Amino acid sequence: MDSLGTALSRLTKEYRRPSVGIGAAAALVYALQAFSPLRLNNDNTRLLEMANNFLLGRGFEGSYMPSGYPAFVVILDHIDMATPFGLVFANVLLFAVGLYLVYEIVRRVEPDVPGLPVAIVAVSLFSYLSVKYSAKPQSEILFFALSALVLRLSVSLDGPGYRRFAMVAAMVPLIALAIWVRSIGVMLLAAAAVAILVAWTGRLDALSSVAYGGGRSRFIAAAALVCAVVAAFAVAKLGAPVYVGQFEARDHFFEPSALAGHAAAKATIVFQVLFNVPGRLIDSVPSFLAVCGGGLGLVLVALGFYVSRRRFNAVDAYALASVCLLLVWPYYQPRYWFPVLPFLFLILIRGARVLPWVPLVKGVLLVWVGGFFSLGVTSFVFTTWLTMSGNAFPERYTSGELRTVYRAAFDGTCPQSLTPLSQLTYDTLLRLETNAVPCIR
């Protein structure tokens, strides 16, 4: 075992009890978020309106977004849980399930590093993306749980042939559900292609045998790849034409200046994700430092993929497909990286494990760990501050016209001259938020 792997295992053993206490405190913070006022933004307002339209008999109209999460909200409504508390509580439960599945996945794919599953769960738990989106009624957490379940099945392909193919068959409806929740679920087809190959050959290193083996394995791999590409194309063209149009609408995307700006923006996003820097703090980080930090993170991720190429599995396939898509995707929000976050850290740690265990590397890793978890604690404090803000919530959570909408809903005053989306937000608050007061016109 390498020195970093040894350090992870030793830390897990020596700090088992403190780790349990810290984990319990983090879980309490997540649970407290269920008592927060409804945290709306443009996207989740549209998703909640789609659910409301369905309940009114108009179907899932009102947005180009996939209707999987609105359908989930409809189910919660039928059990009287479509409330601010119920929506966030469902998120917290789903996130806990997803983290447990991630723990089991890492334990299976990295059995030689006993401390790694706990480390991956810890960084996922303390990521500001996890804290932020577990408190919002939108699709990220539901998709994370579904994708983790698919990947858990994809690494359970040992045993007799019928069991392997049963696992692959169980992946199919779950992938369909994931795509229904978020269009990026098509990336799970990469994991399915590898799983089919493993189920067919009965070898967990089937992809390695394809790269270095004979003709039949190459034929099976080619067939699986073709099926995945055809399925992804069909979903993109038929199921999500708006997303395809986002590329087509950028006429100047391939000009050198546009590509340079795109690369810098993507490196900054990766820096936010890997170094746990929330959007409210990123402007205070020098651009050069953010771009270099993100570039270094991507180099370690690429190194992680390279060193594990001979044991490439379904999880690696999903992570690689997702990273490639997100790097070219012409939108720049860190939340798109959230579902792949634990597996991104898994690949990054693989890359870091091959670095020479010298004082410089130890120091850099120590600084990164300290900074990451310190910012995670800051996110815990911030979200608790929001949860406990009471009538001051509009000023603490929002700005601009959205603050006006929230303040009107909390005070019972009638907002004037709202944009259609702000009016929709106001109506959603009146419908769901227990602190909202209808105005008297």
RACORRA-V638169 format. One record per residue. RES is the residue in three letters. SS is DSSP state (hx for helix, st for strand, lp for the rest). PHI is phi in degrees with one decimal (NA if undefined). PSI is psi as a letter, one per 30 degrees, with the letter a starting at -180 (NA if undefined). Layout:
# RACORRA-V638169
((RES/SS/PHI/PSI) (RES/SS/PHI/PSI))
This chain:
# RACORRA-V638169
((MET/lp/NA/k) (ASP/lp/-71.5/l) (SER/hx/-65.6/e) (LEU/hx/-65.9/e) (GLY/hx/-61.8/e) (THR/hx/-63.1/e) (ALA/hx/-63.2/e) (LEU/hx/-61.9/e) (SER/hx/-65.3/e) (ARG/hx/-66.1/e) (LEU/hx/-62.3/e) (THR/hx/-62.4/e) (LYS/hx/-73.1/e) (GLU/hx/-71.8/f) (TYR/lp/-115.4/h) (ARG/hx/-62.2/e) (ARG/hx/-66.4/e) (PRO/hx/-59.5/e) (SER/hx/-63.6/e) (VAL/hx/-63.5/e) (GLY/hx/-65.0/e) (ILE/hx/-64.9/e) (GLY/hx/-62.3/e) (ALA/hx/-65.9/e) (ALA/hx/-65.1/e) (ALA/hx/-64.2/e) (ALA/hx/-62.0/e) (LEU/hx/-64.2/e) (VAL/hx/-62.9/e) (TYR/hx/-60.5/e) (ALA/hx/-65.2/e) (LEU/hx/-63.2/f) (GLN/hx/-62.4/f) (ALA/hx/-64.3/f) (PHE/hx/-95.7/g) (SER/lp/-76.5/k) (PRO/lp/-57.8/l) (LEU/lp/-62.4/k) (ARG/lp/-100.1/j) (LEU/lp/-100.5/l) (ASN/lp/-142.6/a) (ASN/hx/-60.1/e) (ASP/hx/-70.0/e) (ASN/hx/-73.1/f) (THR/hx/-63.4/e) (ARG/hx/-65.3/e) (LEU/hx/-64.4/e) (LEU/hx/-67.8/e) (GLU/hx/-67.9/e) (MET/hx/-60.3/e) (ALA/hx/-63.6/e) (ASN/hx/-64.3/e) (ASN/hx/-60.6/e) (PHE/hx/-64.2/e) (LEU/hx/-65.0/f) (LEU/lp/-87.9/g) (GLY/lp/87.8/g) (ARG/lp/-103.6/g) (GLY/lp/74.0/a) (PHE/lp/-87.0/h) (GLU/lp/-89.8/l) (GLY/lp/115.5/f) (SER/lp/-164.2/l) (TYR/lp/-80.7/f) (MET/lp/-69.5/l) (PRO/lp/-57.9/k) (SER/lp/-96.8/g) (GLY/hx/-64.2/e) (TYR/hx/-68.2/e) (PRO/hx/-55.7/e) (ALA/hx/-64.7/e) (PHE/hx/-63.6/e) (VAL/hx/-64.5/e) (VAL/hx/-60.6/e) (ILE/hx/-61.6/e) (LEU/hx/-62.2/e) (ASP/hx/-63.6/e) (HIS/hx/-69.2/f) (ILE/lp/-111.8/g) (ASP/lp/59.5/h) (MET/lp/-114.9/g) (ALA/lp/-83.1/i) (THR/lp/-124.5/l) (PRO/hx/-52.5/e) (PHE/hx/-64.4/e) (GLY/hx/-64.5/e) (LEU/hx/-65.2/e) (VAL/hx/-75.3/e) (PHE/hx/-61.5/e) (ALA/hx/-62.5/e) (ASN/hx/-59.0/e) (VAL/hx/-62.8/e) (LEU/hx/-63.0/e) (LEU/hx/-63.4/e) (PHE/hx/-65.4/e) (ALA/hx/-62.2/e) (VAL/hx/-62.7/e) (GLY/hx/-60.9/e) (LEU/hx/-65.9/e) (TYR/hx/-62.3/e) (LEU/hx/-64.8/e) (VAL/hx/-61.8/e) (TYR/hx/-56.7/e) (GLU/hx/-67.2/e) (ILE/hx/-63.0/e) (VAL/hx/-65.1/e) (ARG/hx/-61.2/e) (ARG/hx/-80.6/e) (VAL/hx/-85.8/f) (GLU/lp/-129.9/i) (PRO/lp/-69.1/f) (ASP/lp/-85.0/f) (VAL/lp/-125.7/i) (PRO/lp/-59.1/f) (GLY/lp/-83.5/f) (LEU/hx/-67.5/e) (PRO/hx/-57.1/e) (VAL/hx/-65.6/e) (ALA/hx/-63.5/e) (ILE/hx/-65.9/e) (VAL/hx/-63.6/e) (ALA/hx/-64.6/e) (VAL/hx/-67.4/e) (SER/hx/-67.0/e) (LEU/hx/-66.3/e) (PHE/hx/-93.5/f) (SER/lp/-67.1/k) (TYR/hx/-64.9/f) (LEU/hx/-64.6/e) (SER/hx/-64.4/e) (VAL/hx/-63.1/e) (LYS/hx/-66.6/e) (TYR/hx/-88.5/f) (SER/hx/-71.6/f) (ALA/lp/-96.8/g) (LYS/lp/-117.8/k) (PRO/lp/-80.4/i) (GLN/lp/-145.3/a) (SER/lp/-83.9/f) (GLU/hx/-57.1/e) (ILE/hx/-69.0/e) (LEU/hx/-60.6/e) (PHE/hx/-65.2/e) (PHE/hx/-58.9/e) (ALA/hx/-64.7/e) (LEU/hx/-65.0/e) (SER/hx/-66.5/e) (ALA/hx/-64.6/e) (LEU/hx/-66.8/e) (VAL/hx/-59.8/e) (LEU/hx/-69.8/e) (ARG/hx/-62.6/e) (LEU/hx/-66.1/e) (SER/hx/-68.5/f) (VAL/lp/-103.8/g) (SER/lp/-114.6/h) (LEU/lp/-96.7/h) (ASP/lp/-93.7/l) (GLY/lp/93.5/a) (PRO/lp/-67.2/l) (GLY/hx/-60.1/e) (TYR/hx/-62.4/e) (ARG/hx/-69.0/e) (ARG/hx/-61.8/e) (PHE/hx/-72.2/f) (ALA/hx/-65.8/e) (MET/hx/-63.4/e) (VAL/hx/-62.6/e) (ALA/hx/-62.8/e) (ALA/hx/-68.3/f) (MET/hx/-68.9/f) (VAL/hx/-61.0/e) (PRO/hx/-65.1/e) (LEU/hx/-68.6/e) (ILE/hx/-65.0/e) (ALA/hx/-60.8/e) (LEU/hx/-63.3/e) (ALA/hx/-62.7/e) (ILE/hx/-66.1/e) (TRP/hx/-64.5/e) (VAL/hx/-81.4/e) (ARG/lp/-143.9/k) (SER/hx/-62.4/f) (ILE/hx/-67.1/f) (GLY/hx/-59.1/f) (VAL/hx/-60.1/f) (MET/hx/-66.1/f) (LEU/hx/-67.1/f) (LEU/hx/-64.4/f) (ALA/hx/-64.5/e) (ALA/hx/-64.7/e) (ALA/hx/-64.0/e) (ALA/hx/-61.4/e) (VAL/hx/-67.2/e) (ALA/hx/-63.1/e) (ILE/hx/-61.3/e) (LEU/hx/-63.1/e) (VAL/hx/-66.1/e) (ALA/hx/-63.1/e) (TRP/hx/-69.8/e) (THR/hx/-87.7/f) (GLY/lp/75.3/g) (ARG/lp/-118.6/k) (LEU/lp/-68.6/f) (ASP/lp/-100.5/h) (ALA/hx/-58.7/e) (LEU/hx/-67.9/e) (SER/hx/-65.6/e) (SER/hx/-68.2/f) (VAL/hx/-67.3/e) (ALA/hx/-67.3/e) (TYR/hx/-121.0/g) (GLY/lp/-115.0/a) (GLY/lp/-94.7/a) (GLY/hx/-69.9/e) (ARG/hx/-63.7/e) (SER/hx/-63.4/e) (ARG/hx/-64.1/e) (PHE/hx/-63.8/e) (ILE/hx/-62.8/e) (ALA/hx/-63.5/e) (ALA/hx/-63.1/e) (ALA/hx/-64.0/e) (ALA/hx/-63.8/e) (LEU/hx/-65.6/e) (VAL/hx/-61.1/e) (CYS/hx/-59.8/e) (ALA/hx/-65.1/e) (VAL/hx/-65.2/e) (VAL/hx/-62.2/e) (ALA/hx/-63.8/e) (ALA/hx/-63.3/e) (PHE/hx/-64.3/e) (ALA/hx/-63.0/e) (VAL/hx/-65.1/e) (ALA/hx/-65.1/e) (LYS/hx/-80.3/e) (LEU/hx/-95.2/e) (GLY/hx/-92.4/f) (ALA/lp/-144.0/i) (PRO/hx/-61.6/f) (VAL/hx/-63.8/e) (TYR/hx/-68.0/e) (VAL/hx/-62.7/e) (GLY/hx/-63.2/f) (GLN/hx/-65.1/e) (PHE/hx/-77.4/e) (GLU/hx/-64.4/f) (ALA/lp/-75.8/f) (ARG/lp/-100.4/i) (ASP/lp/-64.6/e) (HIS/lp/-102.6/g) (PHE/lp/-60.8/e) (PHE/lp/-94.6/g) (GLU/lp/-72.2/k) (PRO/hx/-53.9/e) (SER/hx/-65.7/e) (ALA/hx/-66.4/e) (LEU/hx/-65.8/e) (ALA/hx/-65.0/e) (GLY/hx/-64.4/e) (HIS/hx/-63.5/e) (ALA/hx/-62.3/e) (ALA/hx/-65.1/e) (ALA/hx/-65.3/e) (LYS/hx/-66.7/e) (ALA/hx/-62.7/e) (THR/hx/-65.9/e) (ILE/hx/-62.9/e) (VAL/hx/-62.1/e) (PHE/hx/-60.3/e) (GLN/hx/-58.2/e) (VAL/hx/-69.5/e) (LEU/hx/-79.5/f) (PHE/hx/-104.4/g) (ASN/lp/65.2/h) (VAL/lp/-102.0/j) (PRO/lp/-65.2/l) (GLY/hx/-60.3/e) (ARG/hx/-71.9/f) (LEU/hx/-110.7/f) (ILE/hx/-64.7/e) (ASP/lp/-66.4/f) (SER/lp/-85.6/f) (VAL/lp/-92.4/k) (PRO/lp/-55.9/k) (SER/hx/-56.8/e) (PHE/hx/-60.7/e) (LEU/hx/-65.3/e) (ALA/hx/-64.5/e) (VAL/hx/-65.7/e) (CYS/hx/-65.8/e) (GLY/hx/-63.1/e) (GLY/hx/-65.0/e) (GLY/hx/-64.1/e) (LEU/hx/-62.9/e) (GLY/hx/-61.1/e) (LEU/hx/-66.5/e) (VAL/hx/-63.0/e) (LEU/hx/-65.7/e) (VAL/hx/-64.4/e) (ALA/hx/-61.4/e) (LEU/hx/-64.3/e) (GLY/hx/-63.2/e) (PHE/hx/-63.3/e) (TYR/hx/-66.4/e) (VAL/hx/-70.7/f) (SER/lp/-104.1/g) (ARG/hx/-63.6/f) (ARG/hx/-83.3/f) (ARG/hx/-129.4/h) (PHE/lp/-61.2/k) (ASN/lp/-124.3/a) (ALA/hx/-64.0/e) (VAL/hx/-64.1/e) (ASP/hx/-62.2/e) (ALA/hx/-62.9/e) (TYR/hx/-63.5/e) (ALA/hx/-63.6/e) (LEU/hx/-64.1/e) (ALA/hx/-62.0/e) (SER/hx/-66.4/e) (VAL/hx/-62.3/e) (CYS/hx/-61.9/e) (LEU/hx/-65.1/e) (LEU/hx/-66.1/f) (LEU/hx/-72.7/f) (VAL/hx/-98.5/f) (TRP/lp/-60.7/k) (PRO/lp/-82.0/h) (TYR/lp/-132.1/l) (TYR/lp/-131.3/h) (GLN/lp/-117.2/k) (PRO/hx/-59.1/f) (ARG/hx/-61.5/f) (TYR/hx/-63.7/f) (TRP/hx/-86.0/f) (PHE/hx/-57.6/e) (PRO/hx/-61.8/f) (VAL/hx/-97.4/g) (LEU/hx/-54.6/e) (PRO/hx/-61.3/e) (PHE/hx/-76.5/f) (LEU/hx/-64.5/e) (PHE/hx/-67.6/e) (LEU/hx/-59.8/e) (ILE/hx/-66.7/e) (LEU/hx/-62.1/e) (ILE/hx/-65.4/e) (ARG/hx/-58.1/e) (GLY/hx/-64.9/e) (ALA/hx/-67.0/f) (ARG/hx/-68.0/f) (VAL/lp/-91.3/f) (LEU/lp/-71.3/k) (PRO/lp/-64.0/k) (TRP/lp/-83.4/i) (VAL/lp/-107.4/l) (PRO/hx/-54.0/e) (LEU/hx/-62.0/e) (VAL/hx/-64.3/e) (LYS/hx/-59.8/e) (GLY/hx/-65.0/e) (VAL/hx/-63.1/e) (LEU/hx/-64.5/e) (LEU/hx/-64.1/e) (VAL/hx/-63.4/e) (TRP/hx/-62.2/e) (VAL/hx/-61.1/e) (GLY/hx/-61.7/e) (GLY/hx/-66.0/e) (PHE/hx/-61.5/e) (PHE/hx/-74.5/f) (SER/hx/-65.3/e) (LEU/hx/-67.5/e) (GLY/hx/-64.4/e) (VAL/hx/-63.7/e) (THR/hx/-60.3/e) (SER/hx/-65.7/e) (PHE/hx/-60.7/e) (VAL/hx/-63.8/e) (PHE/hx/-64.8/e) (THR/hx/-68.3/e) (THR/hx/-66.8/e) (TRP/hx/-59.0/e) (LEU/hx/-65.5/e) (THR/hx/-59.5/e) (MET/lp/-91.3/g) (SER/lp/-77.0/f) (GLY/hx/59.1/b) (ASN/hx/-72.2/f) (ALA/hx/-86.0/g) (PHE/hx/-56.3/e) (PRO/hx/-56.2/e) (GLU/hx/-73.6/e) (ARG/hx/-80.3/e) (TYR/hx/-93.8/e) (THR/lp/-123.5/l) (SER/lp/-151.7/l) (GLY/hx/63.0/b) (GLU/hx/-67.2/e) (LEU/hx/-63.3/e) (ARG/hx/-64.4/e) (THR/hx/-62.0/e) (VAL/hx/-63.2/e) (TYR/hx/-63.6/e) (ARG/hx/-64.7/e) (ALA/hx/-63.7/e) (ALA/hx/-67.2/e) (PHE/hx/-76.4/e) (ASP/hx/-93.8/f) (GLY/lp/79.8/g) (THR/lp/-89.8/l) (CYS/lp/-97.4/j) (PRO/lp/-69.5/k) (GLN/lp/-115.8/k) (SER/lp/53.6/h) (LEU/lp/-86.0/k) (THR/lp/-67.6/l) (PRO/hx/-55.0/e) (LEU/hx/-69.3/e) (SER/hx/-66.2/e) (GLN/hx/-62.8/e) (LEU/hx/-63.9/e) (THR/hx/-61.4/e) (TYR/hx/-60.8/e) (ASP/hx/-63.2/e) (THR/hx/-65.3/e) (LEU/hx/-62.2/e) (LEU/hx/-63.9/e) (ARG/hx/-79.1/e) (LEU/hx/-115.6/e) (GLU/lp/-78.3/k) (THR/lp/-69.2/f) (ASN/lp/-84.5/f) (ALA/lp/-76.8/k) (VAL/lp/-123.1/k) (PRO/lp/-62.1/k) (CYS/lp/-84.9/l) (ILE/lp/-107.5/j) (ARG/lp/-86.9/NA))
